[in-house]
Every structure is written in C-alpha cells, then in structure tokens.
C-alpha cells in the first residue's frame, strides 16, 4: 500500500488526470443524485412540511396532488381510533390560474391549490405558514392566497395585492412564501374554506383528512387499522411522501427523464474513470517489467495496481467534495434543488470507489505486456 501511494506521488503527472476523472465522476453522480431527490421532493412538500402523522384519502391515491373528494363523515371514524389526538381536513388539487394584464397577453397556468386550517397548531399548514402568523391571518380572508417567490414570473405576479382568477374566482395575493417551488403546477396556499370553493368540492366532501398521533411511532399502526376499511386509503406521512415521489419518478415522463439523466451521468462517469485509470496504469508497463525482472511476483504487482486504483478513488472523492457542495449551493441560488442527503453522498462515494476498483481490475490486462524482455528491446 505504501509503494502504491509513493508511486502516485512521484508519478503524479501521470495519475493526476485519473484523480480528476474520478473527481468528475463523483461530482456527476452526487449532483445528479441530489438533483433527482431535490426535484422529486418538490412533489411531496405539502406532506414533508406539515406536522400530520397520517394522511387519509380516497382508495388507491397515488400522489398527494392527485386527491379526490372523500366524505366528511369519515372524521369520526378516524378520531375514534386509539392514539389519535387530532383530526382535521386538508384540500389539495389542481386548478387553472389566469392572470389578466393590460400591457401583455394573459398568463394561464395549472396550479396546485393547498388549503388548510390556519392556526399555529394546524396539521396541514406548511412550515412557512406556521412560522408566519401574520401571513396566516391574512390568508384567513376569503379568496386570499400566497405563492412562492420563485413562481412570480410564471404566474404573472408582480406585487402583493395583485389579483388573478382561479376557475373564474377572483383571488388576491396577500403574501409570498419561500422554498416551495413545484415540479408540476406552482403551489397556491390558502385557507381550507377558500380551497373548497376554488376546487369546486361537493358539499360534505374534502380531499384528505390528516391526523396527529400521541406518538409518531403509532402512525403506521393507525394507517394499517384504517386500511381495513375497504373505501379509504391511509398512509403514514413518511410512506405517503415516498409514494408521491415514486409516482412522479416512475409513471410520469418528467420523472422518467430525470431518472434516465441520472443513469446517463453514472455511465459517463464510469467510462471516463475506467479509460483514464487504465491509461495511467498501462503507461507503467516499463516500470512493472523492471520489477518483474527483479523477481517481484506478479501477484504483488497486481495488488499494487489495485491499491493504486483505491488511492486514486479516495483522492478523487476528496477533490470532488468541496466542488459538489459549491455546485449544490449554486443550483439553489439558480432556483432548483440539489439535496445532498447523507445517503446520496454515501452512495456516490461507494459507487465511485467501486468504479475506481473496477477500473483498476480492468487495467490488470496491461500486465500481459509487462515482459522483462520488454526493457532490452
């Protein structure tokens, strides 16, 4: 191992391209993985940013934005379950947003309306609203809404107080939220009552019921008991969040394109790393031929190549780490999300080391030309 490290240092001009190739591969894998998770997490924000432990919807609901009307009378069925301390309705669904402007053509956009109760202990209200009681008080007014600051141009909004139409109902912008950009239709936050009207819910229906348990660990048990009823679907918040993301990843064209891009990045990184490391090892044929002439066993030289590949992978990860963090920050400033979840970082590191090791094993083919007679020709 010491000889492999010393070789990399003294032959650094030969191995630096391999280290940079591994770093490039690690950056590509981590950023692509973080981008996939960041983009898909936009689709589960109403779940992830709420305090509800259990979500109850219509049978077979696949994603939080695909809710359908369920009877209000289900509230007693949920509230009577052991361990439930609070139940409240939530409204989430798609609407058509129209912003008419005098100096430009009207803006028409599909939006996702998110309606919840507006108090500090609301289960369905997202974190930004719970932390801003003044904004919640404004949203309590009829047809008052809030949108994310990153979607202003998309919705044709310029300032607080602007008006638009949602399904022919006039709404007024009373504030902005931050960090709630959507992959699909922009999120439009409002009160539960306003959402009922905008979504044209039938009397006696809601989109979801959200429940709070005495202990969050009881969420899965509660969902399992509620799923015994044939006409409803219940999920823990974690399960429903994952279900929503997986729906967008595997059943929508946008999700499939994102996943394909991530796999393509992995393939490109593998090829670049393999070829560069192979070239660096193949260039050492003369040195390996000399060592074999000195009586060094072939298996020791092969072990040295494997050790070199591991060191190259390690140094590549070291180089890639700060660059990946900077790129993630830059992506956040540009309006997208690259979530460097610990699992993403760990997976990128493991995959990078495996690729480096695989490249080193592939480079062992160069030993076929490491003949001691090579140096006297």
FENUR-V616625 format. One record per residue. RES is the residue in three letters. SS is DSSP state (H for helix, E for strand, C for the rest). OMEGA is omega in degrees with one decimal (999 if undefined). NEAR is the number of other ideal C-beta (glycine too) atoms within 12 Angstrom. Layout:
BEGIN
[[RES & SS & OMEGA & NEAR] [RES & SS & OMEGA & NEAR]]
END
This chain:
BEGIN
[[UNK & C & 179.0 & 16] [UNK & H & 178.7 & 12] [UNK & H & 179.0 & 22] [UNK & H & 179.7 & 29] [UNK & H & 178.4 & 20] [UNK & H & 178.3 & 16] [UNK & H & 178.8 & 28] [UNK & H & -177.7 & 33] [UNK & H & -176.1 & 19] [UNK & H & 175.9 & 14] [UNK & C & -173.5 & 25] [UNK & H & 177.5 & 20] [UNK & H & 178.8 & 14] [UNK & H & -174.3 & 23] [UNK & H & 179.6 & 36] [UNK & H & 176.6 & 21] [UNK & H & 178.2 & 24] [UNK & H & 178.0 & 44] [UNK & H & 178.6 & 35] [UNK & H & 177.8 & 26] [UNK & H & 177.1 & 37] [UNK & H & 178.0 & 48] [UNK & H & 177.7 & 35] [UNK & H & 179.5 & 31] [UNK & H & -180.0 & 44] [UNK & H & 178.3 & 47] [UNK & H & -178.7 & 38] [UNK & H & -178.3 & 36] [UNK & H & -177.1 & 43] [UNK & H & -178.3 & 46] [UNK & H & 178.9 & 38] [UNK & H & 178.3 & 37] [UNK & H & 178.1 & 39] [UNK & H & 178.8 & 36] [UNK & H & 178.5 & 35] [UNK & H & -179.5 & 42] [UNK & H & -179.3 & 38] [UNK & H & -178.8 & 33] [UNK & H & -178.8 & 34] [UNK & H & 179.1 & 37] [UNK & H & 176.2 & 35] [UNK & H & -175.8 & 41] [UNK & H & -179.6 & 42] [UNK & H & -178.1 & 39] [UNK & H & 178.9 & 35] [UNK & H & 177.5 & 47] [UNK & H & -173.5 & 41] [UNK & H & -176.4 & 27] [UNK & C & 176.0 & 32] [UNK & C & -179.1 & 37] [UNK & C & -179.6 & 34] [UNK & C & 176.6 & 45] [UNK & C & -176.7 & 39] [UNK & E & 175.8 & 47] [UNK & E & -179.4 & 49] [UNK & E & -179.1 & 46] [UNK & E & -179.0 & 43] [UNK & C & -175.7 & 26] [UNK & C & 174.3 & 18] [UNK & C & -179.8 & 18] [UNK & C & -172.2 & 29] [UNK & C & -177.2 & 26] [UNK & C & -175.0 & 39] [UNK & H & -178.3 & 47] [UNK & H & -178.3 & 40] [UNK & H & -179.0 & 27] [UNK & C & 179.2 & 40] [UNK & C & -176.1 & 28] [UNK & C & 173.5 & 25] [UNK & E & -175.7 & 33] [UNK & E & 176.9 & 25] [UNK & C & -175.9 & 26] [UNK & C & 177.8 & 16] [UNK & H & -176.1 & 31] [UNK & H & 179.7 & 26] [UNK & H & 177.9 & 13] [UNK & H & -178.6 & 24] [UNK & H & -176.0 & 41] [UNK & H & -178.6 & 26] [UNK & C & -178.7 & 15] [UNK & C & 178.7 & 33] [UNK & C & 176.6 & 16] [UNK & C & -179.8 & 26] [UNK & E & -179.2 & 33] [UNK & E & 178.7 & 23] [UNK & E & 176.4 & 26] [UNK & E & 177.3 & 34] [UNK & E & -179.3 & 34] [UNK & E & 173.7 & 41] [UNK & E & -178.8 & 46] [UNK & E & 178.1 & 44] [UNK & E & 179.1 & 50] [UNK & E & -178.7 & 41] [UNK & E & 175.0 & 31] [UNK & E & 175.2 & 38] [UNK & E & -179.3 & 26] [UNK & E & 177.6 & 37] [UNK & E & 178.5 & 24] [UNK & E & -179.0 & 33] [UNK & C & -179.7 & 18] [UNK & C & -176.1 & 17] [UNK & C & -172.8 & 8] [UNK & C & -177.3 & 8] [UNK & C & 176.8 & 11] [UNK & C & 179.5 & 11] [UNK & C & 178.4 & 17] [UNK & E & 176.5 & 25] [UNK & E & -174.1 & 21] [UNK & E & 171.6 & 29] [UNK & E & -178.0 & 24] [UNK & E & 175.9 & 40] [UNK & E & 180.0 & 45] [UNK & E & 179.1 & 43] [UNK & E & -179.8 & 50] [UNK & E & -178.0 & 46] [UNK & E & 170.9 & 45] [UNK & C & -172.0 & 35] [UNK & C & 172.7 & 36] [UNK & C & -174.2 & 21] [UNK & C & -177.8 & 16] [UNK & C & -179.3 & 19] [UNK & C & 179.0 & 33] [UNK & C & -175.9 & 37] [UNK & C & -179.8 & 46] [UNK & C & -179.6 & 39] [UNK & C & -172.8 & 38] [UNK & H & -176.4 & 24] [UNK & H & 179.4 & 29] [UNK & H & 180.0 & 41] [UNK & H & -180.0 & 25] [UNK & C & -178.6 & 18] [UNK & C & -177.5 & 23] [UNK & H & 178.7 & 19] [UNK & H & 178.0 & 14] [UNK & H & 177.7 & 30] [UNK & H & 178.8 & 32] [UNK & H & 177.7 & 18] [UNK & H & -179.1 & 27] [UNK & H & 177.9 & 42] [UNK & C & 177.6 & 28] [UNK & C & 179.9 & 21] [UNK & C & 175.8 & 21] [UNK & C & 172.4 & 30] [UNK & E & -177.3 & 33] [UNK & E & 174.4 & 48] [UNK & E & -179.8 & 45] [UNK & E & 179.5 & 45] [UNK & E & -177.4 & 34] [UNK & H & -179.2 & 25] [UNK & H & -177.3 & 25] [UNK & H & -175.6 & 37] [UNK & H & 179.8 & 26] [UNK & H & -179.4 & 17] [UNK & H & -178.4 & 26] [UNK & H & -179.5 & 40] [UNK & C & -177.9 & 29] [UNK & C & 178.5 & 33] [UNK & C & -174.2 & 20] [UNK & C & 170.7 & 14] [UNK & C & -176.3 & 19] [UNK & C & 176.5 & 16] [UNK & C & -178.6 & 26] [UNK & E & 177.9 & 25] [UNK & E & 179.4 & 37] [UNK & E & 173.7 & 27] [UNK & E & -174.9 & 39] [UNK & C & 175.1 & 27] [UNK & C & 174.2 & 16] [UNK & E & -177.7 & 27] [UNK & E & 176.8 & 22] [UNK & E & -177.9 & 38] [UNK & E & 178.2 & 28] [UNK & E & 179.9 & 36] [UNK & E & 179.2 & 34] [UNK & E & -178.9 & 32] [UNK & E & 173.0 & 32] [UNK & E & -179.5 & 37] [UNK & C & 176.4 & 25] [UNK & C & -178.2 & 25] [UNK & C & 175.4 & 33] [UNK & C & -175.4 & 30] [UNK & C & 174.0 & 41] [UNK & C & 177.7 & 34] [UNK & C & 178.2 & 33] [UNK & C & 178.7 & 30] [UNK & E & 178.4 & 40] [UNK & E & 174.7 & 48] [UNK & E & -175.5 & 51] [UNK & E & -179.4 & 51] [UNK & E & 177.9 & 49] [UNK & E & 178.6 & 38] [UNK & H & -178.4 & 37] [UNK & H & 178.1 & 23] [UNK & H & -179.7 & 36] [UNK & H & 178.7 & 46] [UNK & H & -178.3 & 33] [UNK & H & -177.4 & 27] [UNK & H & -179.2 & 38] [UNK & C & 179.0 & 36] [UNK & C & 178.9 & 21] [UNK & C & 176.8 & 31] [UNK & C & 177.8 & 15] [UNK & C & 179.6 & 11] [UNK & C & 179.9 & 14] [UNK & E & 170.8 & 26] [UNK & E & 178.4 & 39] [UNK & C & -179.3 & 41] [UNK & E & 161.6 & 50] [UNK & E & 176.8 & 47] [UNK & E & -174.3 & 48] [UNK & E & 176.3 & 43] [UNK & E & -179.6 & 30] [UNK & E & 174.7 & 32] [UNK & C & 178.2 & 17] [UNK & C & -179.2 & 15] [UNK & H & 179.4 & 20] [UNK & H & 179.3 & 14] [UNK & H & -173.0 & 23] [UNK & H & -178.3 & 33] [UNK & H & 178.2 & 23] [UNK & H & 177.9 & 23] [UNK & H & 179.4 & 39] [UNK & H & 179.7 & 35] [UNK & H & 179.5 & 18] [UNK & H & -179.3 & 24] [UNK & H & -179.9 & 37] [UNK & C & 174.9 & 25] [UNK & C & 173.6 & 15] [UNK & C & -173.3 & 20] [UNK & C & -172.4 & 10] [UNK & C & 177.4 & 19] [UNK & C & 174.4 & 29] [UNK & E & 179.7 & 33] [UNK & E & -178.1 & 42] [UNK & E & 166.3 & 37] [UNK & E & -177.4 & 30] [UNK & H & 179.9 & 36] [UNK & H & -179.5 & 22] [UNK & H & -178.9 & 26] [UNK & H & 175.7 & 41] [UNK & H & 179.3 & 31] [UNK & H & 179.9 & 25] [UNK & H & 179.5 & 32] [UNK & H & 179.9 & 40] [UNK & H & -179.8 & 35] [UNK & H & 176.9 & 23] [UNK & H & -179.5 & 27] [UNK & H & -177.9 & 34] [UNK & H & -170.6 & 30] [UNK & H & -175.7 & 21] [UNK & H & 177.4 & 18] [UNK & C & -179.6 & 24] [UNK & H & 179.0 & 14] [UNK & H & -180.0 & 22] [UNK & H & 178.7 & 27] [UNK & H & 178.8 & 18] [UNK & H & 179.2 & 19] [UNK & H & 179.1 & 31] [UNK & H & 178.7 & 27] [UNK & H & 178.5 & 18] [UNK & H & 177.6 & 23] [UNK & H & 178.1 & 33] [UNK & H & 178.0 & 20] [UNK & H & 176.8 & 18] [UNK & H & 177.4 & 29] [UNK & H & -179.4 & 29] [UNK & H & 179.8 & 20] [UNK & H & 178.9 & 22] [UNK & H & 179.9 & 38] [UNK & H & -177.9 & 30] [UNK & H & -178.2 & 22] [UNK & H & -179.8 & 31] [UNK & H & -177.6 & 45] [UNK & H & -176.2 & 33] [UNK & H & -177.8 & 23] [UNK & H & 179.9 & 36] [UNK & H & 177.1 & 47] [UNK & H & 179.8 & 33] [UNK & H & -179.8 & 22] [UNK & H & 180.0 & 37] [UNK & H & -179.7 & 41] [UNK & H & -179.8 & 28] [UNK & C & -179.2 & 24] [UNK & C & -177.9 & 34] [UNK & H & -177.4 & 28] [UNK & H & 179.6 & 22] [UNK & H & 179.0 & 30] [UNK & H & 177.5 & 35] [UNK & H & 178.3 & 25] [UNK & H & -179.5 & 20] [UNK & H & 177.3 & 26] [UNK & H & 176.5 & 27] [UNK & H & 178.9 & 19] [UNK & C & 175.8 & 14] [UNK & C & 178.3 & 11] [UNK & C & -178.5 & 20] [UNK & C & -179.5 & 14] [UNK & H & -177.7 & 21] [UNK & H & 177.3 & 13] [UNK & H & 178.6 & 20] [UNK & H & 178.1 & 33] [UNK & H & 176.7 & 27] [UNK & H & 177.8 & 21] [UNK & H & 178.3 & 34] [UNK & H & 178.8 & 42] [UNK & H & 178.6 & 29] [UNK & H & 177.3 & 27] [UNK & H & -179.8 & 45] [UNK & H & 178.5 & 42] [UNK & H & 177.3 & 31] [UNK & H & 177.4 & 35] [UNK & H & 177.3 & 48] [UNK & H & 179.6 & 41] [UNK & H & -180.0 & 28] [UNK & H & 177.0 & 31] [UNK & H & 178.4 & 44] [UNK & H & 178.3 & 35] [UNK & H & 179.4 & 20] [UNK & H & -174.3 & 24] [UNK & H & -171.7 & 38] [UNK & H & -178.9 & 24] [UNK & H & 180.0 & 16] [UNK & H & 179.2 & 22] [UNK & H & 179.1 & 36] [UNK & H & 179.0 & 19] [UNK & H & 178.7 & 18] [UNK & H & 177.6 & 26] [UNK & H & 177.5 & 31] [UNK & H & 179.4 & 18] [UNK & H & 177.8 & 16] [UNK & H & 177.4 & 23] [UNK & H & 178.3 & 22] [UNK & H & -179.7 & 13] [UNK & C & 175.3 & 15] [UNK & C & 176.2 & 22] [UNK & C & -177.0 & 26] [UNK & C & 170.6 & 31] [UNK & C & -175.4 & 33] [UNK & C & 179.8 & 28] [UNK & C & 177.9 & 33] [UNK & C & 179.2 & 21] [UNK & H & 178.2 & 14] [UNK & H & 177.8 & 17] [UNK & H & -179.7 & 28] [UNK & H & -179.9 & 28] [UNK & H & -180.0 & 18] [UNK & H & 179.2 & 24] [UNK & H & 179.4 & 40] [UNK & H & -179.1 & 31] [UNK & H & -179.9 & 20] [UNK & H & 179.5 & 35] [UNK & H & 179.0 & 45] [UNK & H & 178.3 & 30] [UNK & H & 178.6 & 27] [UNK & H & 178.9 & 41] [UNK & H & 178.7 & 46] [UNK & H & 177.7 & 29] [UNK & H & 177.7 & 26] [UNK & H & 177.6 & 40] [UNK & H & 177.8 & 38] [UNK & H & 177.4 & 25] [UNK & H & -179.0 & 26] [UNK & H & 178.0 & 38] [UNK & H & 176.1 & 30] [UNK & H & -179.3 & 18] [UNK & H & 178.4 & 29] [UNK & H & 177.8 & 32] [UNK & H & 179.3 & 15] [UNK & H & -178.6 & 22] [UNK & C & -179.5 & 31] [UNK & C & 179.2 & 19] [UNK & H & 179.4 & 22] [UNK & H & -177.8 & 13] [UNK & H & -175.2 & 21] [UNK & H & -178.5 & 18] [UNK & H & 179.0 & 10] [UNK & C & 999 & 9]]
END
